[in-house]
Amino acid sequence: MTETATTERRTTPGGSERPLTEAYDTALLDLDGVVYAGPNAIDHAADSLAVARTAGMRLAYVTNNASRPPRVVAAHLTELGVPAEPADVINSAQAAARVVAEKVPAGSKVLVVGGLGLEEALAERGLVAVRTLAEEPLAVVQGFDASVGWTHLAEAAYAVRGGLPWVASNTDLTVPTARGIAPGNGTLVAAVRAASGVDPEVAGKPLPPMHRETVLRTGAKRPLVVGDRLDTDIEGAFNGGVDSLLVFTGVTTAADLLAAPVEHRPTYLAEDLRGLLVPHPAVTEQPGGGFGCGGWVVVARDGVLGLDGAGADRWDGLRALCAAAWTALDADGVPADGRKALAELGF
């Protein structure tokens, strides 16, 4: 048994006889909901990443959050016990700045709706950040920052209605914080869209500009995307044709995963970043029907998923549930009911 590539097999989670730190040369790690939540490290993150680094895996931090420049993010990671350099951090501000730079002449002014992360990313591309339409910008770039308010959104709407090209770092509707789930850049983008009647060009995950930026900056040969969101991290890996690991320390629930369409199905799944350090058991089709993993057997009957076996690790049970649910979804176009089986596994 070898590693199962995401792009080759979509109806079941993949398996790997080797720890993922050996199977892949670079981990492309999301930050919010994976490494930290707000100011605090997520349980097991720092220790797991230290072991991965010692094993020879390169760690790159790829985030849709455009509010802080890489040097600030790297300093925060280091404070949390995850040593990082600015070059280890790739964010959607950098991807957005590259997109803008391809639209306007060098040295152009760009209206910024966001924080210091966008300003420094624009400067890296030889562009000048401004804050008002009166300063005659040639484009608008928008990214998440907690300081963004009505005045900033209104200025962007005026500029976009006036015909300036508009690039959004990402359209994530939510962002995890230490207190829970909060509105993300997508909610702020929606306000400008509603006022202007225009859709932005989006640079961040899951779209190609972010994948391009990541590849250019890391030079990864066998990358593994690690994230907590199906619609950004996992879909971004799918769009880039690379494998992915979903962790359940952020916004995705087990129920969400069972109903995932093809582009939202990860190669691997784990409770947290400890999943990088271990082999992942394969899911197998059972002779009598259904799917098995680690002693668990799951069968779909009349649209309902049932557990016919028992194992020691509930995550193996979830792997088998995914295989049965995804197969049923692909065949019938309707998600199978896995609520009872999930409850029996403790999800």
N, C-alpha and C positions, 0 to 999 in steps of 0.2 A: 504494500500500500504506500502510495506517495501523496504529496500534497494535492489537494483537489482545487484546481483553479476556478475562480468565480465565473469566468467567462465560458467555461466548458461544461459546468454542471450546476443547474439552477434549481432543480426540484428537491434537493436535500442539502443540508449543511455539509461542508467539506470535512475531511479528516486528514490528519498528519501524524505519522509515526514519530516524527521528531518535534521537539519544542519549536515554537514559531521563531524563537530567536536564532535557531539554526537554519530554518527553512527560508528565511528572508534576510536580506542584508540591511534594510532600512525600515524603521517603523515611522510612518507618517501620522503623527498623533494629533488628534483634535485636543483642545485644551479644556474649554468650558464643558463640564460634565464628564470629563475623562481623567484629566490630571488634577483639576481643581474645580471648586464651586465657589465663586466669589474670592474671598481672601484666604480660603482654607484648602489645603490639600485633601483630595479624596483618599479614603482609607486604602492602604496597600499600594498607592501610586508610587511614592518615592522609593520604597524598598524594591518594588517590582522593576522599576526603570533602572535602578542601580544594578540589579542582577542582569538585566538585559544588556546594559552597556558593558559590563564586565565580560559577558558572553560574546562580545564583538559586534552587536547590533548597533548601527547608527541610529540616533534618535533625532527626529526632526519634528517640530511642533507647528502644525498647520491649522490655522484658525480662521473662521469667518469673522471674528471680532476685530474690527478695524479701529477701535478706540485708542489703543496704546501702541507706540512704536516697538519694534522688536527688542531694542535695548532695555526698555522698561519691562517687557514681558520676561525676558531672560533674567533680569534681576529678581523679579517676583518668583520665578521658578527656583532660582538659586536659594532664595530665602526659605522656600518651602522644602528644601532638601533635594531638589532636582537640579543639579548644576547644569547651566546652559549658557551659551554664548549668543549674542545677537544674530549671528549667521545661522543659528539652529532654528530660528523662528521665521516662518513664512505666513504672512497674513493676507487677508483679502484686500487690505489697503494697497499693498504692493501690486497685487493683480489688477486692481482698479486703476492704479496710477499708470501701469503699462498700457492698459486699454486707452486711457485718456491721451497718453503721449503719442499714440498712433493716430489720433484724430486731430491734433492741433500742433502748430509749429513749436519748436524748442523755445523756451523762455516765456511761453504764454501764461497768462493769468487764468486760474481755475477757481471757481466759486466752491468753497468747501462747506458742506453741511456735515459736521462730525468733529472729531477731536484731533489731538496731536499726531496720532498714527497716520492719518491721511495727509497732514501737512508735511511730515517727514518723508512719506512715500512719494509725494509729488516732487519734493526737492531732489530726491534721489534720481528722478527722471528729468531734472532740469526745468521743472515747472514751478510757478509762483502761486502760492495759496492766498486767496483773498476771501473776504467775508461779506461783501456787498456787491450788488449788481452795478452800483455807481462806479466801481473800480474797473469796469469793462472787461470781465472775464470772457473767455471763449468757450468754456464748457462748465458743467456742474458735476461734482462728485459727492456722493452721499454715503456715509457709513455710520455705524452705531456709536453714540457717545451719550452718557447720561446727562450731559449738559444741554443737549439739543432741545429747543423749545419752539414755541409758535413763531417767533420772529425769524428763526433760521429756516423753518419750513416754508414760511411765507416768501422769504427771499428766493428760495429755490423754486417755488411755484412761479413766481414772476419771471425768473430767468428761463425756465423750461417752456412756459407759455410763449416766451419771446423767441423760441426757436433754438436755444442752445442745446447741444448734445448733453445727455444726462446719463451718467454711469453710477450704478449703485454697487457698493462693495458686496452686498448680499441682501437677500430678502427673507432671512430667518424671522419668523413671526415671534418667536420667544427666545429667551436666553436664561440659562439656569444661574441662580445666585445662591448665596448662603442662606437666604430666607425663603427660597422657593423659585418658581418659574415666573419670570417677568417679561414685559413686552420687549421685543427685539427690533432690529433695524427694519424688518419687513413691515411693522406697524407704522413706522415713521415714513417709509417709502410710500405706503398706501395713502397717507395724508397728502403727499405731494402729487401722487397720481390722481387722486380724486379732485384736487384743485386745478390741475393742469390738463387732464384728459390725455396724458402721455405716459407711455410705459418706458422705464429705463432699460438700458443695456446692463445686464448683471454680470459681475466679474467673479464672484465667489462660488464656493461649492453649492451645488453639484456641477456647475457649468465648466466648459473647457478652459476658460482663461485661468482659473485657479489651478487646475491640473497642470497646465503649461508652465505656470510660474513655479510650481513645486518641483517639477522635473528639471527645469533650468537651474534652480538654486541648489538642489540636493544631488543631482547626478545619480539617483538611485537606479540600480540595475534590477533588483528583485524587491520592489517595495510592497509593504503591507499597510493599508490604510486602517487606522484604529479610531473608532468614533462611537458616539452614543446616539446619533440621529440617523434615521433611515433616509430621510429626504434630502440630506446634505452629504454626510460622510459616506454612507453606503451607496447612495446613488452616484455620488462623485467617483467612487471607486469603480462602479459599473461603467460609467461613461468613459473612464480612463482605461478600462480593460485590465484592472489589477485586482488582487485579492483584498479581502477586508475582514476585520475582526470587530464585531459589535460587542460593546460592554454595557451593562445595565446600571451604570452609576449616574446617568443623566436623565433624559426625557423619555426614552423608549421603554415601553412595557412589554411583557411577554405576549399579551393579547395583541398588541400592535404588530408584533413580529409574525404571528400566525396568519394575519390577514395581508401580509406584505405582497405586493406585486413583484414581478421578476426583478425589476431594477432596484428594489429595496431589500433584496435578500442577501445577507452577508455570507461570506465563505465560512467564517467561524463565529462562535458566540461564547461569551464567558461572563461570569459575574462581574469581574473587574480586571484590572491590568495584570493580575496574576495569570490570566489566560495566555499571556505572551510566553510564559516560562515552561509550559507543559505541552505534551502531545495532545491532540484532539481526536477522540474516537470517531470512527466512521459510522455512518448510519447505513444499515443494510436492509434490503427488502427481505421479508420473511416468506418462507415457503407457503405458509397457509394464508398469506395476505398481510398487509400492514407493513410497518417499519419498526426496526429494533435498534436500540443503542444502549449499551451498558446494562443489559438485563431488562430494560423497559421495552415493551412492545405496544405500539399504538395502531389501532385499526379505526377506519372511518366507516360508520354504519348509518345510513339514512341521514347523512349530513352532520352526524355527531361524532366527535373524536372520543374514543374510549381507551383506557389503559388496560391491556390484557396481561401485562407482566409487571415485574417490580425490580428496581435496581437500587443501588446505594447512593447515587448522585442524581439529584433532581435536574441538573443541567443536562445530563444525558437524556432524561425523559423529555426535556424541552426540545432537544435536537430531534428526537423521534417524532414528537408532536409537529414540529416544523415540516418534516418530510411528508407526513400524512396530510397536513393542512395545505401545503403548497401544491401537492399532487392533486388533491381534491379541487382546489381553486382553479388550477390550470385546466382540469377536465370539465368542471361544471360552471366556472365563472362566478361561483358563489362561495364565500368563505364558510368553511365548516365551523360548527359550534364546538369550541374547545373549552368553554367556561368550566365545566365540571372537572375535566382532566387537569386543567391548570390549577384549580383549587386543590385537587388531590396531591399535586406536586408542591403545593405551598406557594404558588404565585398569585 
